[in-house]
Amino acid sequence: MAISATAPGAAPPGRYRRCGNWTVLPTTYLASIVILGVTVVPLLFVFVDGFRSTPQINNSATGLPHPWVWTNYGTILRGAPFWEFLGNSALIAAVATGLAVVLGSMAAFALSRYAFRGRELFYNLFISGLLFPIGIAALPLFLLLQRIGLLDSQLGVALPEAAFSLPITMLILRPFMRAIPGDLEDAALVDGATRLRFFAQILLPLCKPALVTVSLLAFVTSWNQFLLPLLVFTTQSKYTLPLGVATYQSTYSSNTAVILAFTALAAVPALAVFVFAERYLVAGAAGAVKG
């Protein structure tokens, strides 16, 4: 006769797991619902209120459109300022992201695959940039850009944005590159590959999740930047979307529905990029933590 290994009066292991699920899962779902409500619901109201008229919004801030007003979005999409602001934001974000990823990956390669005196000091110097928000450097940065002639220039916004994206780029890329086995690099060198070729053709493809992650973070950070373009630009035709939203609010302050429609359209490109690259963002963050 088989003898049970379970002590008298003790519940089977499976029962503990089931009880644990009954207590943990509802808490997890409740926390997810709360976070979803705090982050997503206000954004949905912005999109929905763009289909309402200003009198409807004044009567009920949380109501549904009745009737639906389609002219708000149509007016913005047919107007030149929105597309001008969109093009400026896309150009600046692309340049800032490209510089941050290219320079950050090269620096991460040197600080992860080479051993030299002061390596950790250089790395800590890079990472310390996370402690200094761009607002602290606003005045010296303005004076520097003025001295080198980059005020009212799109490059004068893209370069500082790339510089402020380098710390998080280094923080994510270096662990990924350090996790690549050294034997793989030795084999590539034996086969005749140079270190530059190993970096470009072997190491970077293996770090694809991390590269997508840092690209996404740099792009979204640049896209949402408000203070730096406000300091640099004086010509309205060079404004980015965040500045365009502020300009639109001051111009059409009495038309709340149009302002909400403009704000919703300004958020669409960043949301689309984030949704497209979300799975890479999770993989890149997990790899950085493991490294």
C-alpha positions in Angstrom: 0.0 0.0 0.0 1.4 3.4 -1.0 2.2 5.8 1.9 1.4 9.4 1.4 4.2 11.8 1.9 1.8 14.5 3.1 1.8 15.1 6.8 -1.5 14.5 8.7 -3.7 17.6 8.5 -1.5 19.3 5.9 -3.0 20.5 2.6 -1.6 19.1 -0.6 0.9 21.3 -2.4 -1.6 22.0 -5.2 -4.0 23.4 -2.8 -1.4 26.0 -1.6 -0.9 27.0 -5.2 -4.6 27.4 -5.9 -5.1 29.4 -2.7 -2.1 31.6 -3.6 -3.6 32.2 -7.1 -6.9 33.2 -5.5 -5.2 35.8 -3.4 -2.5 37.0 -5.7 -4.3 37.2 -9.0 -7.2 39.5 -7.9 -4.7 41.9 -6.3 -2.7 41.9 -9.6 -5.8 42.5 -11.7 -7.0 45.3 -9.4 -3.6 47.0 -9.5 -3.5 46.7 -13.3 -7.0 48.2 -13.6 -6.1 51.1 -11.3 -3.0 51.8 -13.3 -4.9 51.5 -16.6 -7.5 53.9 -15.3 -5.0 56.5 -14.2 -3.0 56.4 -17.4 -5.3 55.4 -20.3 -8.7 56.8 -19.3 -7.6 60.5 -19.4 -6.0 60.0 -22.8 -9.2 58.4 -24.1 -11.1 61.4 -22.9 -8.8 63.6 -24.9 -9.4 61.7 -28.1 -13.1 61.4 -27.5 -13.6 65.1 -26.6 -12.0 65.9 -29.9 -15.2 64.7 -31.5 -17.3 67.0 -29.4 -18.1 70.7 -29.6 -17.0 73.2 -26.9 -20.6 73.7 -25.6 -20.9 69.9 -25.1 -17.6 69.8 -23.2 -18.7 72.8 -21.0 -22.0 71.1 -20.2 -20.4 67.7 -19.4 -16.7 67.2 -19.2 -17.0 63.4 -19.2 -19.9 62.8 -21.6 -19.9 61.1 -25.0 -20.2 63.0 -28.3 -23.8 63.7 -29.2 -23.8 64.4 -32.0 -20.3 63.4 -33.2 -18.3 66.4 -34.5 -15.8 65.4 -37.2 -14.8 68.9 -38.3 -12.3 69.4 -35.4 -9.9 66.8 -36.6 -10.6 67.6 -40.2 -9.7 71.3 -39.6 -6.4 70.4 -38.0 -5.4 67.8 -40.6 -6.2 70.2 -43.5 -4.2 73.0 -41.9 -0.5 73.6 -42.7 0.7 74.3 -39.1 0.1 70.8 -37.8 2.0 69.1 -40.6 4.8 71.7 -40.2 5.1 71.0 -36.5 4.9 67.3 -37.2 7.7 67.4 -39.7 9.9 69.4 -37.4 9.4 67.0 -34.5 10.1 64.0 -36.7 13.3 65.5 -38.1 14.6 66.5 -34.7 13.6 63.2 -33.1 15.2 61.2 -35.9 18.5 63.1 -35.7 18.6 62.9 -31.9 17.8 59.2 -31.8 20.4 58.4 -34.5 23.1 60.3 -32.8 22.3 58.8 -29.4 22.2 55.2 -30.7 25.3 55.4 -32.9 27.5 57.3 -30.4 26.1 55.3 -27.4 26.6 51.9 -29.0 30.2 52.8 -29.9 30.9 54.0 -26.4 29.2 51.0 -24.9 31.3 48.7 -27.1 34.6 50.3 -25.9 33.5 50.3 -22.2 32.3 46.7 -22.3 34.8 44.8 -24.5 38.1 46.6 -23.7 39.9 46.6 -20.4 41.8 49.8 -19.7 42.6 52.0 -16.7 39.8 54.3 -15.8 37.1 52.3 -17.6 34.7 52.2 -14.7 35.3 55.9 -14.0 34.3 56.8 -17.6 31.2 54.6 -17.3 30.2 56.1 -14.0 30.7 59.6 -15.6 28.3 58.7 -18.4 25.7 57.2 -16.0 25.9 60.3 -13.7 24.1 62.2 -16.4 20.9 60.5 -15.3 21.1 62.6 -12.1 20.9 65.9 -14.0 17.6 66.8 -15.8 17.8 69.1 -18.7 16.2 72.0 -16.7 19.3 72.3 -14.6 21.5 72.9 -17.6 19.0 75.2 -19.4 20.9 78.5 -18.8 24.5 77.3 -19.6 23.1 75.3 -22.5 21.4 78.4 -23.9 24.6 80.4 -23.5 26.6 77.7 -25.2 24.3 77.4 -28.2 24.3 81.2 -28.5 28.1 81.2 -28.6 28.4 78.5 -31.3 25.5 80.0 -33.4 22.9 77.2 -33.0 20.1 79.2 -31.6 16.9 79.0 -33.6 18.4 75.9 -35.3 17.0 72.4 -35.3 20.5 71.0 -34.8 20.7 73.1 -31.6 17.8 71.0 -30.3 18.8 67.6 -31.6 22.4 67.7 -30.3 21.5 68.4 -26.6 18.7 65.9 -26.8 21.1 63.2 -28.1 23.5 64.1 -25.3 20.9 63.7 -22.6 19.8 60.4 -24.1 23.4 58.9 -23.9 23.3 57.9 -20.2 20.3 55.7 -20.5 21.6 54.3 -23.8 24.9 53.4 -22.1 23.0 51.9 -19.1 21.1 49.5 -21.3 23.7 48.7 -24.0 26.7 48.0 -21.9 25.3 45.0 -20.0 24.0 43.5 -23.3 27.4 43.8 -24.9 29.2 42.4 -21.9 27.0 39.4 -22.0 28.2 38.4 -25.5 30.8 35.6 -25.0 34.4 36.6 -25.6 34.9 33.4 -27.5 32.7 34.7 -30.2 34.8 37.7 -30.7 38.0 35.6 -30.7 36.6 33.3 -33.3 35.7 36.3 -35.5 39.2 37.7 -35.2 40.7 34.4 -36.0 38.6 34.2 -39.2 40.0 37.5 -40.3 37.4 40.0 -39.1 38.5 43.3 -37.6 37.1 44.6 -34.4 35.1 47.1 -36.3 33.6 44.4 -38.5 32.8 42.3 -35.4 31.1 45.3 -33.8 29.0 46.1 -36.9 28.1 42.7 -38.3 28.0 40.4 -35.2 27.7 42.4 -32.0 25.0 44.9 -33.1 22.7 42.3 -34.6 22.9 40.3 -31.3 22.0 43.5 -29.4 18.9 44.2 -31.5 16.4 44.2 -28.6 18.6 46.6 -26.6 19.1 48.9 -29.7 15.4 49.0 -30.3 14.8 49.8 -26.6 17.3 52.7 -26.5 16.0 54.0 -29.9 12.4 54.0 -28.6 13.4 55.8 -25.4 15.5 58.4 -27.2 12.7 59.0 -29.8 9.9 59.4 -27.3 12.0 61.6 -25.0 12.9 63.9 -28.0 9.3 63.9 -29.3 7.9 65.0 -25.9 10.6 67.6 -25.2 9.2 71.0 -24.5 11.7 73.1 -22.5 14.7 72.8 -24.9 12.8 73.8 -28.1 11.2 76.6 -26.1 14.7 77.9 -25.3 16.2 77.5 -28.7 13.5 78.4 -31.2 12.2 81.9 -31.9 10.7 81.3 -35.3 7.2 79.7 -35.2 7.8 77.7 -38.4 10.5 75.7 -36.7 8.3 74.7 -33.7 7.9 71.1 -32.6 4.5 69.6 -31.8 4.7 70.3 -28.0 5.4 73.9 -28.8 2.7 73.8 -31.5 0.2 72.6 -28.9 1.0 75.5 -26.6 0.7 77.9 -29.5 -2.6 76.4 -30.6 -3.9 76.7 -27.0 -3.1 80.4 -26.8 -4.5 81.1 -30.3 -7.7 79.1 -29.9 -8.2 79.4 -26.1 -12.0 79.7 -26.5 -12.3 76.5 -28.6 -11.5 73.7 -26.2 -12.6 70.9 -28.6 -10.2 71.9 -31.3 -7.3 72.1 -28.7 -8.1 68.6 -27.5 -8.2 67.3 -31.0 -4.8 68.9 -31.8 -3.4 67.4 -28.6 -4.7 64.0 -29.4 -3.2 64.1 -32.9 0.1 65.2 -31.5 0.2 62.1 -29.3 -0.6 59.6 -32.0 2.9 59.3 -33.6 4.7 58.6 -30.3 2.0 56.1 -29.3 2.3 54.3 -32.6 6.0 54.0 -32.3 5.7 52.8 -28.7 3.1 50.1 -29.6 5.1 48.9 -32.5 8.3 48.5 -30.5 6.8 47.5 -27.1 7.9 43.8 -27.3 11.5 44.9 -28.0 11.3 47.4 -25.1 10.4 44.6 -22.7 13.1 42.3 -24.0 15.7 45.0 -23.9 14.9 46.0 -20.4 15.0 42.4 -19.2 18.4 41.9 -20.9 19.8 45.0 -19.3 18.7 43.8 -15.8 20.1 40.3 -16.3 23.4 41.7 -17.6 
